[in-house]
Amino acid sequence: MGTDDRVRAVYPGSFDPFTPGHLDVVDRARGLFDEVVVLVAVNGDKHPDADEEERAAVVRAVLPPDWTTVTVAAWSGLTAAYCRDHDVAVIVRGVRNTTDLQAENRLAGMNESLGVATVFLPARPELAAVSSTVVRASGR
């Protein structure tokens, strides 16, 4: 961590699109960490309509202007590499259900071995059923 003892976290995802559940995770993460970077990432398994820069611009437009400790960045490498390059200590992941938790737990183990901790934030019950896939299927 940096010399100023501020804890920076990243919230990575493809965010195609950025949902109310994503916004809720960012809101809760900003209460836990000094700075939060919404990391709009490239995922080789997903094929979004917009590139990461365009998706990052959409996320920026959705974030309330008074969330001054939240920034948005586009990234095409490993999340752990971003963390290492930008002095980020924690990865934040939202989980909706046990399937998410199992998948995220595997990633967390890998990132832990690369020196970055992961914090899981459970989805609020009223948002747990909303996924980017469902939003895309409903025509955005």
C-alpha positions in Angstrom: 0.0 0.0 0.0 1.0 3.6 -0.5 2.6 5.8 2.1 -0.6 7.7 2.7 -2.4 4.7 4.2 -5.4 5.2 2.0 -7.0 2.0 0.9 -7.8 1.8 -2.8 -10.1 -0.8 -4.2 -11.1 -1.9 -7.7 -14.5 -3.2 -8.7 -13.8 -5.0 -12.0 -16.3 -6.2 -14.5 -17.4 -6.1 -18.1 -20.5 -4.0 -17.1 -22.4 -4.7 -20.3 -24.5 -3.0 -19.2 -23.9 -1.4 -15.8 -27.0 -2.4 -13.7 -28.6 -1.0 -10.5 -26.9 -3.9 -8.7 -23.5 -2.7 -9.9 -24.3 0.8 -8.8 -25.3 -0.6 -5.4 -22.0 -2.4 -5.0 -20.0 0.7 -5.9 -22.1 2.7 -3.4 -21.4 0.3 -0.6 -17.7 -0.1 -1.6 -17.1 3.6 -1.4 -18.3 3.5 2.2 -15.6 0.8 3.0 -12.6 2.2 1.1 -11.0 5.5 0.6 -11.1 5.2 -3.2 -12.9 2.9 -5.5 -12.0 2.4 -9.2 -14.7 0.9 -11.4 -12.5 -1.2 -13.7 -14.3 -1.7 -17.0 -12.5 -4.8 -18.2 -12.2 -6.9 -21.3 -13.3 -10.5 -20.8 -12.4 -12.8 -23.5 -15.4 -15.0 -22.8 -17.8 -12.1 -23.3 -18.5 -10.1 -26.5 -20.1 -6.8 -25.6 -21.6 -4.5 -28.1 -19.4 -1.6 -27.0 -15.6 -1.6 -26.3 -14.3 -1.0 -22.8 -13.7 2.8 -23.4 -17.4 3.2 -24.5 -18.7 1.2 -21.6 -16.5 3.2 -19.2 -18.0 6.4 -20.5 -21.5 5.0 -19.8 -20.5 4.1 -16.3 -19.1 7.6 -15.7 -22.3 9.1 -16.9 -24.4 7.0 -14.4 -22.3 7.7 -11.3 -23.6 10.6 -9.1 -21.3 13.6 -9.4 -20.9 13.8 -5.6 -19.2 10.3 -5.5 -15.8 12.0 -5.7 -13.9 9.0 -4.4 -15.1 6.9 -7.3 -13.3 6.8 -10.6 -13.7 4.8 -13.8 -11.0 3.2 -15.8 -10.9 0.9 -18.9 -8.5 -2.0 -18.7 -7.6 -4.9 -20.9 -5.2 -6.8 -18.7 -5.4 -8.9 -15.6 -7.1 -7.2 -12.7 -4.2 -8.1 -10.4 -1.8 -6.4 -12.8 -3.9 -3.2 -12.7 -3.8 -3.4 -8.9 0.0 -3.8 -8.8 0.5 -1.0 -11.3 -1.9 1.4 -9.5 -1.3 0.7 -5.8 -4.6 -1.0 -5.2 -5.0 -3.3 -2.2 -8.4 -4.8 -2.6 -10.7 -6.2 -5.3 -14.4 -5.9 -4.7 -16.8 -8.4 -6.1 -20.6 -8.5 -5.9 -22.2 -11.9 -5.5 -25.8 -12.7 -6.2 -26.0 -16.4 -5.4 -23.9 -19.5 -4.5 -23.0 -20.0 -8.2 -21.5 -16.5 -8.3 -19.7 -17.2 -5.0 -18.1 -20.4 -6.2 -16.8 -18.8 -9.3 -15.6 -15.7 -7.5 -14.0 -17.7 -4.8 -11.7 -19.4 -7.4 -10.8 -16.0 -8.8 -10.2 -14.6 -5.3 -7.7 -17.5 -4.6 -5.8 -16.7 -7.8 -5.7 -13.0 -7.0 -4.7 -13.7 -3.4 -1.7 -15.7 -4.7 -0.8 -12.6 -6.8 -0.9 -10.4 -3.7 -4.4 -8.8 -3.9 -7.2 -9.5 -1.4 -10.8 -9.8 -2.5 -13.9 -8.6 -0.6 -17.3 -10.0 -1.5 -20.4 -7.9 -1.1 -23.6 -9.9 -1.3 -26.3 -8.5 -3.6 -29.3 -6.9 -1.8 -32.2 -9.3 -2.1 -34.2 -6.9 -4.3 -31.3 -6.7 -6.8 -30.1 -10.3 -6.7 -32.2 -11.4 -9.7 -30.9 -8.6 -12.0 -27.9 -9.6 -14.1 -26.4 -7.9 -17.2 -27.5 -10.9 -19.2 -31.1 -10.4 -18.1 -30.9 -6.6 -18.8 -29.4 -7.3 -22.3 -32.1 -9.9 -23.1 -34.9 -7.4 -22.2 -33.6 -5.0 -24.8 -31.6 -2.7 -22.4 
